Amino acid sequence: MIDATSDPVEAIKLAIQREEGAYEFYMRHAKVFKNEATRKMFETLAAEEIKHKERLLAELDNNYLSEM
């Protein structure tokens, strides 16, 4: 659980893991549906999770790991 006392690096790492899990969830479900619109919706959602992960990685690199 993340709260005000959480280490920012650990919080970001947890968020990255959750984005990866969400990506896998959406891609797994994209393969299930034969309806093209539904499949594309899940693929689009998966792509958004990759963007979120990239944003979190940039935050980690630019604001935390560079300080070490």
MMTF fields as JSON, N, C-alpha, C and O atoms, coordinates in Angstrom:
{
  "mmtfVersion": "1.0.0",
  "mmtfProducer": "UNKNOWN",
  "numBonds": 271,
  "numAtoms": 272,
  "numGroups": 68,
  "numChains": 1,
  "numModels": 1,
  "chainsPerModel": [1],
  "groupsPerChain": [68],
  "chainIdList": ["A"],
  "bondAtomList": [4, 2, 8, 6, 12, 10, 16, 14, 20, 18, 24, 22, 28, 26, 32, 30, 36, 34, 40, 38, 44, 42, 48, 46, 52, 50, 56, 54, 60, 58, 64, 62, 68, 66, 72, 70, 76, 74, 80, 78, 84, 82, 88, 86, 92, 90, 96, 94, 100, 98, 104, 102, 108, 106, 112, 110, 116, 114, 120, 118, 124, 122, 128, 126, 132, 130, 136, 134, 140, 138, 144, 142, 148, 146, 152, 150, 156, 154, 160, 158, 164, 162, 168, 166, 172, 170, 176, 174, 180, 178, 184, 182, 188, 186, 192, 190, 196, 194, 200, 198, 204, 202, 208, 206, 212, 210, 216, 214, 220, 218, 224, 222, 228, 226, 232, 230, 236, 234, 240, 238, 244, 242, 248, 246, 252, 250, 256, 254, 260, 258, 264, 262, 268, 266],
  "bondOrderList": [1, 1, 1, 1, 1, 1, 1, 1, 1, 1, 1, 1, 1, 1, 1, 1, 1, 1, 1, 1, 1, 1, 1, 1, 1, 1, 1, 1, 1, 1, 1, 1, 1, 1, 1, 1, 1, 1, 1, 1, 1, 1, 1, 1, 1, 1, 1, 1, 1, 1, 1, 1, 1, 1, 1, 1, 1, 1, 1, 1, 1, 1, 1, 1, 1, 1, 1],
  "groupList": [{"groupName": "MET", "atomNameList": ["N", "CA", "C", "O"], "elementList": ["N", "C", "C", "O"], "formalChargeList": [0, 0, 0, 0], "bondAtomList": [1, 0, 2, 1, 3, 2], "bondOrderList": [1, 1, 2], "singleLetterCode": "M", "chemCompType": "L-PEPTIDE LINKING"}, {"groupName": "ILE", "atomNameList": ["N", "CA", "C", "O"], "elementList": ["N", "C", "C", "O"], "formalChargeList": [0, 0, 0, 0], "bondAtomList": [1, 0, 2, 1, 3, 2], "bondOrderList": [1, 1, 2], "singleLetterCode": "I", "chemCompType": "L-PEPTIDE LINKING"}, {"groupName": "ASP", "atomNameList": ["N", "CA", "C", "O"], "elementList": ["N", "C", "C", "O"], "formalChargeList": [0, 0, 0, 0], "bondAtomList": [1, 0, 2, 1, 3, 2], "bondOrderList": [1, 1, 2], "singleLetterCode": "D", "chemCompType": "L-PEPTIDE LINKING"}, {"groupName": "ALA", "atomNameList": ["N", "CA", "C", "O"], "elementList": ["N", "C", "C", "O"], "formalChargeList": [0, 0, 0, 0], "bondAtomList": [1, 0, 2, 1, 3, 2], "bondOrderList": [1, 1, 2], "singleLetterCode": "A", "chemCompType": "L-PEPTIDE LINKING"}, {"groupName": "THR", "atomNameList": ["N", "CA", "C", "O"], "elementList": ["N", "C", "C", "O"], "formalChargeList": [0, 0, 0, 0], "bondAtomList": [1, 0, 2, 1, 3, 2], "bondOrderList": [1, 1, 2], "singleLetterCode": "T", "chemCompType": "L-PEPTIDE LINKING"}, {"groupName": "SER", "atomNameList": ["N", "CA", "C", "O"], "elementList": ["N", "C", "C", "O"], "formalChargeList": [0, 0, 0, 0], "bondAtomList": [1, 0, 2, 1, 3, 2], "bondOrderList": [1, 1, 2], "singleLetterCode": "S", "chemCompType": "L-PEPTIDE LINKING"}, {"groupName": "PRO", "atomNameList": ["N", "CA", "C", "O"], "elementList": ["N", "C", "C", "O"], "formalChargeList": [0, 0, 0, 0], "bondAtomList": [1, 0, 2, 1, 3, 2], "bondOrderList": [1, 1, 2], "singleLetterCode": "P", "chemCompType": "L-PEPTIDE LINKING"}, {"groupName": "VAL", "atomNameList": ["N", "CA", "C", "O"], "elementList": ["N", "C", "C", "O"], "formalChargeList": [0, 0, 0, 0], "bondAtomList": [1, 0, 2, 1, 3, 2], "bondOrderList": [1, 1, 2], "singleLetterCode": "V", "chemCompType": "L-PEPTIDE LINKING"}, {"groupName": "GLU", "atomNameList": ["N", "CA", "C", "O"], "elementList": ["N", "C", "C", "O"], "formalChargeList": [0, 0, 0, 0], "bondAtomList": [1, 0, 2, 1, 3, 2], "bondOrderList": [1, 1, 2], "singleLetterCode": "E", "chemCompType": "L-PEPTIDE LINKING"}, {"groupName": "LYS", "atomNameList": ["N", "CA", "C", "O"], "elementList": ["N", "C", "C", "O"], "formalChargeList": [0, 0, 0, 0], "bondAtomList": [1, 0, 2, 1, 3, 2], "bondOrderList": [1, 1, 2], "singleLetterCode": "K", "chemCompType": "L-PEPTIDE LINKING"}, {"groupName": "LEU", "atomNameList": ["N", "CA", "C", "O"], "elementList": ["N", "C", "C", "O"], "formalChargeList": [0, 0, 0, 0], "bondAtomList": [1, 0, 2, 1, 3, 2], "bondOrderList": [1, 1, 2], "singleLetterCode": "L", "chemCompType": "L-PEPTIDE LINKING"}, {"groupName": "GLN", "atomNameList": ["N", "CA", "C", "O"], "elementList": ["N", "C", "C", "O"], "formalChargeList": [0, 0, 0, 0], "bondAtomList": [1, 0, 2, 1, 3, 2], "bondOrderList": [1, 1, 2], "singleLetterCode": "Q", "chemCompType": "L-PEPTIDE LINKING"}, {"groupName": "ARG", "atomNameList": ["N", "CA", "C", "O"], "elementList": ["N", "C", "C", "O"], "formalChargeList": [0, 0, 0, 0], "bondAtomList": [1, 0, 2, 1, 3, 2], "bondOrderList": [1, 1, 2], "singleLetterCode": "R", "chemCompType": "L-PEPTIDE LINKING"}, {"groupName": "GLY", "atomNameList": ["N", "CA", "C", "O"], "elementList": ["N", "C", "C", "O"], "formalChargeList": [0, 0, 0, 0], "bondAtomList": [1, 0, 2, 1, 3, 2], "bondOrderList": [1, 1, 2], "singleLetterCode": "G", "chemCompType": "PEPTIDE LINKING"}, {"groupName": "TYR", "atomNameList": ["N", "CA", "C", "O"], "elementList": ["N", "C", "C", "O"], "formalChargeList": [0, 0, 0, 0], "bondAtomList": [1, 0, 2, 1, 3, 2], "bondOrderList": [1, 1, 2], "singleLetterCode": "Y", "chemCompType": "L-PEPTIDE LINKING"}, {"groupName": "PHE", "atomNameList": ["N", "CA", "C", "O"], "elementList": ["N", "C", "C", "O"], "formalChargeList": [0, 0, 0, 0], "bondAtomList": [1, 0, 2, 1, 3, 2], "bondOrderList": [1, 1, 2], "singleLetterCode": "F", "chemCompType": "L-PEPTIDE LINKING"}, {"groupName": "HIS", "atomNameList": ["N", "CA", "C", "O"], "elementList": ["N", "C", "C", "O"], "formalChargeList": [0, 0, 0, 0], "bondAtomList": [1, 0, 2, 1, 3, 2], "bondOrderList": [1, 1, 2], "singleLetterCode": "H", "chemCompType": "L-PEPTIDE LINKING"}, {"groupName": "ASN", "atomNameList": ["N", "CA", "C", "O"], "elementList": ["N", "C", "C", "O"], "formalChargeList": [0, 0, 0, 0], "bondAtomList": [1, 0, 2, 1, 3, 2], "bondOrderList": [1, 1, 2], "singleLetterCode": "N", "chemCompType": "L-PEPTIDE LINKING"}],
  "groupTypeList": [0, 1, 2, 3, 4, 5, 2, 6, 7, 8, 3, 1, 9, 10, 3, 1, 11, 12, 8, 8, 13, 3, 14, 8, 15, 14, 0, 12, 16, 3, 9, 7, 15, 9, 17, 8, 3, 4, 12, 9, 0, 15, 8, 4, 10, 3, 3, 8, 8, 1, 9, 16, 9, 8, 12, 10, 10, 3, 8, 10, 2, 17, 17, 14, 10, 5, 8, 0],
  "groupIdList": [1, 2, 3, 4, 5, 6, 7, 8, 9, 10, 11, 12, 13, 14, 15, 16, 17, 18, 19, 20, 21, 22, 23, 24, 25, 26, 27, 28, 29, 30, 31, 32, 33, 34, 35, 36, 37, 38, 39, 40, 41, 42, 43, 44, 45, 46, 47, 48, 49, 50, 51, 52, 53, 54, 55, 56, 57, 58, 59, 60, 61, 62, 63, 64, 65, 66, 67, 68],
  "secStructList": [7, 7, 7, 6, 6, 1, 7, 2, 2, 2, 2, 2, 2, 2, 2, 2, 2, 2, 2, 2, 2, 2, 2, 2, 2, 2, 2, 2, 2, 2, 6, 6, 7, 7, 1, 2, 2, 2, 2, 2, 2, 2, 2, 2, 2, 2, 2, 2, 2, 2, 2, 2, 2, 2, 2, 2, 2, 2, 2, 2, 2, 2, 2, 6, 4, 4, 4, 7],
  "xCoordList": [0.839, 0.0, 0.89, 1.905, 0.49, 1.224, 0.488, -0.726, 1.256, 0.674, 1.715, 2.769, 1.429, 2.308, 3.691, 4.633, 3.836, 5.135, 5.924, 7.048, 5.363, 6.026, 7.236, 7.257, 8.236, 9.409, 8.975, 8.371, 9.274, 8.829, 9.32, 8.575, 10.552, 11.092, 10.306, 9.957, 10.029, 9.258, 7.829, 7.266, 7.25, 5.9, 5.872, 4.949, 6.877, 6.941, 7.169, 6.555, 8.041, 8.278, 7.011, 6.743, 6.235, 4.97, 4.007, 3.324, 3.954, 3.081, 3.492, 2.629, 4.788, 5.281, 4.815, 4.366, 4.919, 4.454, 2.966, 2.529, 2.199, 0.754, 0.444, -0.484, 1.208, 1.02, 1.341, 0.639, 2.39, 2.743, 1.633, 1.291, 1.076, -0.024, -1.255, -1.928, -1.549, -2.701, -2.479, -3.404, -1.258, -0.934, -1.192, -1.845, -0.68, -0.881, -2.371, -2.832, -3.109, -4.55, -5.242, -6.008, -4.97, -5.63, -5.22, -6.061, -3.948, -3.503, -4.076, -4.441, -4.148, -4.742, -6.198, -6.655, -6.916, -8.327, -8.509, -9.516, -7.563, -7.646, -7.637, -8.261, -6.937, -6.844, -8.112, -8.329, -8.94, -10.143, -11.277, -12.025, -11.398, -12.562, -12.349, -11.308, -13.334, -13.291, -13.774, -13.377, -14.625, -15.135, -13.98, -13.301, -13.765, -12.61, -12.625, -11.584, -13.779, -13.86, -13.491, -12.787, -13.958, -13.654, -12.173, -11.53, -11.647, -10.223, -9.363, -8.409, -9.701, -8.939, -9.042, -8.082, -10.208, -10.36, -9.36, -8.683, -9.275, -8.341, -6.891, -6.057, -6.586, -5.236, -4.894, -3.765, -5.864, -5.658, -5.416, -4.532, -6.197, -6.001, -4.622, -3.961, -4.192, -2.86, -1.778, -0.809, -1.944, -0.966, -0.886, 0.191, -2.007, -2.018, -1.223, -0.548, -1.297, -0.546, 0.953, 1.717, 1.378, 2.798, 3.218, 4.303, 2.371, 2.679, 2.801, 3.691, 1.897, 1.956, 3.266, 3.922, 3.637, 4.876, 6.077, 6.973, 6.095, 7.198, 7.278, 8.371, 6.136, 6.112, 6.678, 7.437, 6.304, 6.813, 8.319, 9.045, 8.781, 10.213, 10.991, 12.067, 10.455, 11.108, 11.16, 12.177, 10.078, 10.048, 11.117, 11.84, 11.205, 12.205, 13.617, 14.454, 13.882, 15.205, 15.575, 16.683, 14.653, 14.955, 14.992, 15.737, 14.203, 14.06, 14.556, 14.655, 14.862, 15.284, 16.594, 17.515, 16.701, 17.924, 19.115, 20.259, 18.854, 19.962, 20.593, 21.729, 19.855, 20.359, 21.28, 21.981, 21.294, 22.066, 23.491, 24.287],
  "yCoordList": [-1.176, 0.0, 1.247, 1.308, 2.211, 3.466, 4.53, 4.698, 5.248, 6.365, 7.473, 7.396, 8.49, 9.655, 9.311, 10.078, 8.186, 7.81, 6.894, 6.51, 6.544, 5.633, 6.282, 7.488, 5.47, 5.905, 6.157, 5.28, 7.338, 7.647, 6.65, 6.3, 6.199, 5.244, 3.936, 3.381, 3.447, 2.207, 2.389, 1.476, 3.558, 3.837, 3.83, 3.284, 4.432, 4.465, 3.059, 2.675, 2.296, 0.913, 0.079, -0.727, 0.255, -0.452, -0.03, -0.869, 1.255, 1.752, 1.169, 0.839, 1.038, 0.446, -1.008, -1.441, -1.748, -3.14, -3.216, -4.098, -2.302, -2.296, -1.955, -2.514, -1.049, -0.718, -1.933, -2.2, -2.662, -3.871, -4.909, -5.568, -5.05, -5.994, -5.597, -6.449, -4.305, -3.824, -4.056, -4.443, -3.82, -4.072, -5.539, -5.839, -6.441, -7.871, -8.228, -9.006, -7.667, -7.906, -7.508, -8.288, -6.291, -5.809, -6.607, -6.906, -6.956, -7.724, -9.143, -9.683, -9.73, -11.06, -11.026, -11.929, -9.999, -9.894, -9.485, -9.838, -8.754, -8.389, -9.645, -9.678, -10.665, -11.905, -12.754, -13.638, -12.496, -13.304, -12.932, -13.797, -11.644, -11.162, -11.196, -10.772, -11.699, -11.745, -10.424, -10.062, -9.712, -8.436, -7.445, -7.166, -6.914, -6.048, -4.795, -4.392, -4.183, -2.958, -3.232, -2.438, -4.34, -4.692, -5.005, -4.58, -5.752, -6.097, -4.834, -4.694, -3.925, -2.685, -1.829, -1.155, -1.856, -1.101, -1.61, -0.819, -2.932, -3.501, -3.217, -2.965, -3.255, -2.937, -1.475, -1.157, -0.595, 0.827, 1.042, 1.806, 0.372, 0.482, -0.04, 0.541, -1.131, -1.684, -0.67, -0.49, -0.016, 0.984, 2.147, 2.699, 2.513, 3.578, 3.17, 4.002, 1.911, 1.436, 1.537, 1.834, 1.291, 1.43, 2.888, 3.168, 3.816, 5.247, 5.613, 6.368, 5.07, 5.343, 4.814, 5.492, 3.602, 3.006, 3.856, 4.096, 4.314, 5.141, 6.447, 6.915, 7.026, 8.262, 8.016, 8.832, 6.897, 6.56, 6.289, 6.714, 5.587, 5.324, 6.627, 6.786, 7.551, 8.848, 9.603, 10.215, 9.564, 10.215, 9.622, 10.343, 8.31, 7.614, 8.008, 8.342, 7.97, 8.297, 9.766, 10.071, 10.659, 12.094, 12.682, 13.629, 12.138, 12.779, 11.988, 12.525, 10.727, 9.926, 9.197, 9.3, 8.482, 7.7, 8.579, 8.213, 9.737, 10.629, 11.236, 11.708, 11.221, 11.767, 10.795, 11.193, 9.551, 8.519, 8.487, 7.677],
  "zCoordList": [0.0, 0.0, 0.0, 0.693, -0.775, -0.864, -0.068, -0.191, 0.755, 1.502, 1.607, 0.977, 2.389, 2.491, 3.033, 2.83, 3.711, 4.259, 3.324, 3.646, 2.191, 1.252, 0.607, 0.361, 0.339, -0.397, -1.847, -2.465, -2.396, -3.762, -4.814, -5.729, -4.691, -5.669, -5.618, -6.66, -4.429, -4.295, -4.816, -5.42, -4.585, -5.076, -6.603, -7.208, -7.219, -8.682, -9.228, -10.224, -8.588, -9.029, -8.941, -9.831, -7.896, -7.765, -8.871, -9.458, -9.149, -10.215, -11.566, -12.38, -11.813, -13.055, -13.158, -14.219, -12.08, -12.072, -12.389, -13.128, -11.837, -12.091, -13.544, -14.129, -14.123, -15.537, -16.41, -17.386, -16.063, -16.809, -16.7, -17.682, -15.506, -15.311, -16.107, -16.687, -16.133, -16.891, -18.393, -19.106, -18.866, -20.271, -20.623, -21.623, -19.801, -20.046, -20.035, -20.871, -19.101, -19.013, -20.312, -20.878, -20.783, -21.993, -23.223, -24.07, -23.335, -24.495, -24.483, -25.527, -23.306, -23.189, -23.643, -24.344, -23.247, -23.616, -25.074, -25.687, -25.635, -27.053, -27.919, -28.98, -27.471, -28.241, -28.146, -28.975, -27.151, -26.915, -27.862, -28.318, -28.155, -28.889, -30.391, -30.893, -31.093, -32.55, -33.155, -34.263, -32.426, -32.894, -32.991, -32.003, -34.207, -34.44, -33.567, -33.047, -33.402, -32.6, -31.147, -30.523, -30.611, -29.23, -29.077, -28.118, -30.033, -30.001, -30.057, -29.292, -30.958, -31.087, -29.827, -29.451, -29.173, -27.929, -26.886, -26.23, -26.74, -25.775, -26.169, -25.3, -27.448, -27.901, -27.623, -27.249, -27.805, -27.517, -26.032, -25.644, -25.21, -23.764, -23.365, -22.504, -23.987, -23.709, -24.082, -23.343, -25.217, -25.657, -24.67, -24.445, -24.091, -23.088, -21.852, -21.247, -21.48, -20.319, -20.57, -19.652, -21.807, -22.157, -22.0, -21.49, -22.432, -22.273, -20.794, -20.404, -19.978, -18.537, -17.954, -17.164, -18.351, -17.852, -18.258, -17.449, -19.518, -19.987, -19.196, -18.878, -18.884, -18.104, -16.703, -16.179, -16.112, -14.783, -14.81, -13.911, -15.832, -15.962, -16.127, -15.551, -16.904, -17.082, -15.763, -15.436, -15.009, -13.692, -12.788, -12.101, -12.801, -11.983, -12.421, -11.582, -13.712, -14.23, -13.999, -13.557, -14.296, -14.271, -12.867, -12.612, -11.961, -10.667, -9.459, -8.356, -9.671, -8.522, -8.773, -7.962, -9.848, -10.072, -10.42, -10.149, -11.019, -11.348, -10.103, -10.143, -9.0, -7.739, -7.018, -6.088, -7.417, -6.722, -7.207, -6.731]
}
